[in-house]
């Protein structure tokens, strides 16, 4: 666990990086457009005081994407700087079709919860090796659940599942897949869906990104008329995988450099962690 000095130094380092990127980000996210989203999201986060139960955390497979050294940060104020949740919801306004959103790597659900509260009349799908965080699930109305055997060799030792919910306040339809990202049977459950926004924040290896993309292609999960595809944590070789995906999509859809963007933003711990390198690929109708 970080001591107070280390924590203060991290906050200072994060602020410096944000300042270095602020000019670029201010052009991408006009203040009059992004500020209401930031304010709305910060109010949404106030609905939950404690994001993870200690017993659930200890029994989890990958600690819900929240390593022990960062667990004490989960309930802290994330600050007003733009994070990737704000960016996702800003970009959602560019879509002309009804929103169909897929999030790979829900973790504790901080981003997923903000998306669910901001969007209305949408299909929202989460995919994570963990069972849905019970604190998140308490806000949803459960309607159905199916299960299947998890692939051999997975860290997940229980059955995989797909559970459907409703979120009446916003009339959203929620689907949650608890399965291994490398288990094709889990991907097969999503077949027939056409998502116009996909956010990848799951297993952070170059191989995992390419596997995700192969499954997305195999099961035709992207809406070909319009899409916004977003990847988090493009450090090191992860960036090479992003470039391979970009090469594939740019050829298929005749995209140019205006359809690709790399930016640095906070993640769901906000000001309490280092900024993330984000990759975005877009295709808009009539664009």
C-alpha positions as CSV (number, residue, x, y, z in Angstrom):
1,X,0.0,0.0,0.0
2,X,1.3,3.5,-0.8
3,X,2.2,5.8,2.0
4,X,1.0,9.4,2.1
5,X,4.2,10.7,0.4
6,X,4.0,8.2,-2.5
7,X,0.3,9.0,-2.9
8,X,1.0,12.7,-3.1
9,X,3.8,12.2,-5.6
10,X,1.5,10.1,-7.8
11,X,-1.2,12.8,-7.8
12,X,1.4,15.4,-8.7
13,X,2.8,13.2,-11.5
14,X,-0.8,12.6,-12.8
15,X,-1.6,16.3,-12.8
16,X,1.6,17.1,-14.8
17,X,0.7,14.4,-17.4
18,X,-2.9,15.7,-17.7
19,X,-1.6,19.3,-18.1
20,X,0.7,18.1,-20.9
21,X,-2.3,16.6,-22.7
22,X,-4.9,19.3,-21.8
23,X,-4.4,21.3,-25.0
24,X,-5.0,18.3,-27.2
25,X,-7.9,17.1,-25.1
26,X,-9.6,20.5,-25.0
27,X,-9.8,20.4,-28.8
28,X,-11.3,16.9,-28.8
29,X,-13.8,17.5,-26.0
30,X,-15.3,21.0,-26.1
31,X,-15.9,22.3,-22.6
32,X,-19.6,23.1,-23.2
33,X,-20.1,19.4,-24.3
34,X,-17.9,17.5,-21.9
35,X,-18.5,19.5,-18.7
36,X,-22.2,18.4,-18.3
37,X,-21.2,14.8,-18.8
38,X,-18.4,15.0,-16.2
39,X,-20.8,16.6,-13.7
40,X,-23.5,14.0,-14.3
41,X,-21.0,11.1,-14.0
42,X,-19.6,12.4,-10.7
43,X,-23.1,12.6,-9.3
44,X,-23.7,9.0,-10.5
45,X,-20.7,7.8,-8.6
46,X,-22.1,9.3,-5.4
47,X,-24.8,6.7,-5.4
48,X,-22.4,4.1,-4.2
49,X,-20.3,4.6,-1.0
50,X,-18.4,1.3,-1.1
51,X,-17.7,-0.3,-4.5
52,X,-16.5,-3.8,-3.4
53,X,-17.3,-6.1,-0.4
54,X,-14.2,-7.5,1.2
55,X,-15.5,-11.0,1.3
56,X,-16.5,-10.9,-2.4
57,X,-13.1,-9.4,-3.2
58,X,-11.2,-12.1,-1.5
59,X,-13.1,-14.9,-3.3
60,X,-12.7,-13.3,-6.7
61,X,-10.5,-14.6,-9.5
62,X,-8.6,-11.5,-10.5
63,X,-9.7,-9.2,-7.6
64,X,-12.2,-7.5,-9.9
65,X,-9.5,-5.7,-11.8
66,X,-8.5,-4.0,-8.6
67,X,-5.1,-5.2,-7.3
68,X,-4.5,-5.2,-3.5
69,X,-2.1,-2.2,-3.7
70,X,-4.9,-0.1,-5.3
71,X,-7.9,-1.4,-3.3
72,X,-7.8,1.5,-0.8
73,X,-8.3,4.0,-3.7
74,X,-11.6,2.6,-5.0
75,X,-13.9,4.8,-2.9
76,X,-11.9,8.0,-3.2
77,X,-13.1,11.1,-5.0
78,X,-11.9,10.8,-8.6
79,X,-11.7,14.5,-9.3
80,X,-13.1,16.6,-12.2
81,X,-10.5,15.8,-14.9
82,X,-11.9,14.0,-17.9
83,X,-11.7,10.2,-17.7
84,X,-12.4,7.5,-20.1
85,X,-16.0,7.1,-18.9
86,X,-16.7,10.7,-19.7
87,X,-15.1,10.2,-23.1
88,X,-17.2,7.1,-23.9
89,X,-20.4,9.0,-23.1
90,X,-19.3,12.0,-25.1
91,X,-18.6,9.9,-28.2
92,X,-22.0,8.1,-27.8
93,X,-23.7,11.3,-28.9
94,X,-22.2,10.8,-32.4
95,X,-24.1,7.6,-33.1
96,X,-27.2,7.9,-35.1
97,X,-28.6,4.4,-34.3
98,X,-29.9,3.3,-31.0
99,X,-27.0,2.5,-28.7
100,X,-25.8,-1.1,-28.4
101,X,-22.8,-1.1,-26.1
102,X,-20.4,-3.9,-25.2
103,X,-17.9,-3.6,-22.4
104,X,-15.1,-6.2,-22.2
105,X,-13.7,-6.2,-18.6
106,X,-16.4,-4.8,-16.3
107,X,-14.3,-5.2,-13.1
108,X,-16.1,-3.7,-10.1
109,X,-18.4,-1.9,-12.5
110,X,-17.6,1.8,-12.0
111,X,-17.5,2.6,-15.7
112,X,-20.4,0.2,-16.5
113,X,-22.6,1.9,-13.9
114,X,-21.9,5.3,-15.3
115,X,-22.8,4.1,-18.8
116,X,-26.0,2.5,-17.5
117,X,-27.1,5.7,-15.7
118,X,-26.3,8.1,-18.5
119,X,-27.7,6.2,-21.5
120,X,-31.4,5.6,-22.0
121,X,-33.4,3.0,-24.0
122,X,-30.2,1.1,-24.8
123,X,-28.9,-2.4,-24.9
124,X,-25.8,-2.6,-22.6
125,X,-23.7,-5.7,-22.4
126,X,-20.8,-6.5,-20.0
127,X,-18.3,-9.4,-20.3
128,X,-16.0,-10.3,-17.4
129,X,-14.5,-13.5,-15.9
130,X,-15.9,-12.5,-12.5
131,X,-19.5,-12.8,-11.5
132,X,-21.2,-9.5,-11.6
133,X,-20.3,-7.3,-8.6
134,X,-23.2,-7.8,-6.2
135,X,-23.1,-4.1,-5.3
136,X,-23.7,-3.3,-9.0
137,X,-26.3,-6.1,-9.4
138,X,-28.4,-4.6,-6.6
139,X,-29.4,-1.7,-8.9
140,X,-30.7,-4.1,-11.7
141,X,-33.8,-6.2,-12.0
142,X,-32.9,-9.8,-12.8
143,X,-35.0,-11.6,-15.4
144,X,-33.1,-14.6,-16.7
145,X,-29.9,-16.6,-16.5
146,X,-28.3,-19.4,-18.5
147,X,-25.2,-21.4,-17.7
148,X,-22.6,-23.5,-19.5
149,X,-19.4,-25.3,-18.7
150,X,-16.3,-23.2,-18.6
151,X,-13.4,-24.2,-20.9
152,X,-10.7,-26.5,-19.5
153,X,-7.6,-24.7,-18.1
154,X,-9.5,-21.4,-17.3
155,X,-8.9,-19.6,-14.0
156,X,-12.7,-19.6,-13.7
157,X,-13.6,-22.9,-12.0
158,X,-17.3,-22.4,-11.8
159,X,-19.8,-22.4,-14.7
160,X,-20.0,-19.5,-17.1
161,X,-23.2,-17.7,-17.4
162,X,-25.3,-15.0,-19.2
163,X,-27.7,-13.1,-17.1
164,X,-30.2,-10.5,-18.3
165,X,-31.5,-7.6,-16.3
166,X,-33.5,-4.4,-16.8
167,X,-32.7,-1.0,-15.5
168,X,-36.1,0.7,-15.2
169,X,-34.9,4.2,-14.4
170,X,-33.5,4.5,-17.9
171,X,-35.3,1.7,-19.7
172,X,-32.1,0.0,-20.4
173,X,-31.7,-3.7,-21.2
174,X,-28.7,-5.2,-19.4
175,X,-26.8,-8.4,-20.4
176,X,-23.9,-9.7,-18.3
177,X,-21.7,-12.5,-19.4
178,X,-19.5,-14.1,-16.7
179,X,-17.0,-16.0,-18.7
180,X,-13.3,-16.3,-19.7
181,X,-12.4,-13.9,-22.5
182,X,-10.4,-16.7,-24.1
183,X,-13.5,-19.1,-24.0
184,X,-15.1,-19.1,-27.4
185,X,-18.3,-20.5,-26.0
186,X,-18.8,-17.3,-24.0
187,X,-18.4,-15.2,-27.2
188,X,-20.9,-17.4,-29.0
189,X,-23.6,-16.3,-26.6
190,X,-23.3,-12.8,-28.1
191,X,-23.8,-13.9,-31.6
192,X,-26.6,-12.0,-33.4
193,X,-25.8,-8.7,-31.6
194,X,-24.5,-5.8,-33.6
195,X,-22.7,-3.3,-31.3
196,X,-22.0,0.2,-32.4
197,X,-19.8,0.9,-29.4
198,X,-17.3,-1.6,-27.9
199,X,-15.0,-0.8,-25.0
200,X,-12.0,-3.1,-24.4
201,X,-10.6,-3.1,-20.8
202,X,-10.2,-6.8,-20.0
203,X,-7.1,-8.9,-20.1
204,X,-4.2,-6.5,-20.8
205,X,-1.9,-8.5,-23.1
206,X,-1.3,-8.1,-26.8
207,X,-2.5,-11.6,-27.4
208,X,-5.8,-10.9,-25.6
209,X,-6.5,-7.8,-27.7
210,X,-6.0,-9.8,-30.9
211,X,-8.1,-12.7,-29.6
212,X,-10.9,-10.3,-28.7
213,X,-10.8,-8.8,-32.1
214,X,-10.9,-12.3,-33.8
215,X,-14.0,-13.2,-31.8
216,X,-15.6,-9.9,-32.6
217,X,-15.0,-10.6,-36.3
218,X,-16.0,-14.2,-36.2
219,X,-19.3,-13.6,-34.6
220,X,-19.9,-10.3,-36.5
221,X,-20.5,-8.3,-33.4
222,X,-19.7,-4.8,-34.9
223,X,-22.4,-2.7,-36.5
224,X,-20.9,-2.1,-40.0
225,X,-22.9,1.1,-40.6
226,X,-21.4,2.9,-37.6
227,X,-19.1,2.1,-34.7
228,X,-16.9,3.5,-32.0
229,X,-14.3,1.0,-30.8
230,X,-12.2,2.0,-27.7
231,X,-9.2,0.3,-26.1
232,X,-7.7,1.1,-22.7
233,X,-4.1,0.8,-21.5
234,X,-2.3,0.7,-24.8
235,X,1.2,0.4,-23.3
236,X,4.1,-1.4,-24.9
237,X,3.1,-4.3,-27.2
238,X,-0.5,-3.5,-26.6
239,X,-0.1,-0.6,-29.0
240,X,1.2,-3.0,-31.6
241,X,-2.0,-5.1,-31.3
242,X,-4.0,-1.9,-31.7
243,X,-2.1,-1.0,-34.9
244,X,-2.8,-4.5,-36.3
245,X,-6.5,-4.0,-35.6
246,X,-6.4,-0.6,-37.2
247,X,-4.8,-2.0,-40.3
248,X,-7.5,-4.6,-40.6
249,X,-10.4,-2.2,-40.0
250,X,-9.0,0.6,-42.2
251,X,-8.7,-1.8,-45.2
252,X,-12.2,-3.3,-44.7
253,X,-14.0,0.0,-44.2
254,X,-11.7,2.4,-46.2
255,X,-10.9,4.4,-43.1
256,X,-8.3,7.1,-42.9
257,X,-6.3,8.8,-40.1
258,X,-9.3,10.9,-39.2
259,X,-10.9,7.7,-38.0
260,X,-8.1,6.9,-35.5
261,X,-7.2,8.6,-32.3
262,X,-4.8,8.1,-29.4
263,X,-5.3,10.1,-26.3
264,X,-4.3,10.1,-22.6
265,X,-7.0,10.1,-20.0
266,X,-7.7,9.0,-16.4
267,X,-9.3,5.6,-15.8
268,X,-12.0,4.7,-13.3
269,X,-9.7,5.6,-10.3
270,X,-9.4,9.1,-11.7
271,X,-6.9,11.4,-10.1
272,X,-5.7,8.6,-7.9
273,X,-3.8,6.7,-10.6
274,X,-1.6,7.4,-13.7
275,X,-3.2,8.5,-16.9
276,X,-4.1,5.8,-19.4
277,X,-3.2,5.6,-23.1
278,X,-6.5,5.2,-25.0
279,X,-7.0,4.1,-28.6
280,X,-10.1,4.9,-30.6
281,X,-11.3,3.8,-34.0
282,X,-14.5,5.2,-35.5
283,X,-16.8,4.9,-38.5
284,X,-19.8,7.1,-38.6
285,X,-22.6,7.0,-41.1
286,X,-22.4,9.5,-43.9
287,X,-19.0,10.5,-42.7
